[in-house]
Amino acid sequence: HAFNLRGSGKTEEALGILREVPGKFKEARELCAFAEGSRVRMLSGMGRTKEAEEGIKRITRSYPDMAVRRPGNRSWLLYPCLLAGGDYEGAATALREDYETGGHGVYFHAAQGVKAGMMFEMASKTDDAGRMWEDVRHRYPETACRSFATLASGLMSGDDGVVESMEYEPFMRSDISFLAALLASKRGEAERSRELMEL
């Protein structure tokens, strides 16, 4: 319900519902940690990084053993806040650490690798970006995971056209589109950045 409210622009109501979950479902610790993490991500998306950082501290203290804190998953919680705060290298590093951990399925780790490369380039670490994308191309070819190897190749060559044709869930497409828009803007491609923001 909270995600539907967020999608319809009722963000404060969505945050309120997520805030209530730990009090109502104390025994369901994974659910509570996920609700807290989702709240952190929403706050990060709104630029409310101080509140998001407090949420991360609360999750670290209250749910240290839950999935959102385990290696391979940590960037789900950390990178939106780091991105919102302008710490692109920190976001890239969090994503790369999860990517290198493995163990959660090719789809998620291929996405982490592509996003890590995008964040490294945003941080002006172009060599690190290129290495990440090259690794994605070899580790997750199209026969193993659709779109991400092609996207990595396109980002390396300056052609991000595959973003529009990605065959994944809306949340993944919107995430990739947003990051690609930021990257296009950094590359001086203002019109392309606008197109990607409208996807």
C-alpha positions, 0 to 999 in steps of 0.5 A, a space after each residue: 500500500 505504501 508503494 502505491 501511495 508513493 507512486 501516486 505522489 502521497 509520499 508523506 502518507 507512504 512514509 507514515 505507513 512504513 514508519 508504523 510497520 516495526 511497531 505493528 509487526 515486531 516478530 516479523 523482523 525481515 519485514 520490519 527491516 525491509 519497511 525501514 529500508 524502503 523508508 530510507 530509500 524514499 527519504 533519499 529520493 526526496 533529498 532528505 539525506 539526514 533522515 535517511 542516514 538516521 534510518 540507516 543507523 537505526 537499521 544497523 543497530 536494530 537489524 544487523 543480521 537481516 537481509 538488507 544488511 548482508 553482503 550482496 544486499 547492502 547497496 540496496 540500502 546505502 547507495 540511494 542515500 550516498 547518491 542523493 548526498 552527491 557521494 558518487 564514489 561512495 555509491 559506486 564502491 557500495 555497489 561494486 562490493 555487492 557486485 563482487 560478493 555474488 550469491 543473489 542471482 545474475 539479474 541483481 548483480 549485473 545491475 549492480 555492476 552496471 550502476 557501479 560503473 555509472 557512479 564511478 563515471 559520475 565521480 570522474 573515475 572513468 578507468 574504474 567505470 570502464 573496468 566495471 562495464 567490461 567485467 559485466 560484459 564478460 561475466 553476464 553475457 546476453 545468454 545469461 542475463 538480458 540487456 545488461 551486457 549490451 547496456 555496459 557496451 553501450 555506456 562504454 561507447 557512448 550509446 545508451 540506447 538500450 535503456 528504452 528497450 530493457 525488458 525488466 520490471 518498471 522499478 529497474 528500468 526507472 532506476 537505470 533510466 534515472 542514472 543514465 540521465 545523470 550520466 548523460 548530463 555529466 557527459 554534456 548531453 542535455 537533450 538525451 538527459 531530458 529524454 531519459 528523465 521522461 522514460 
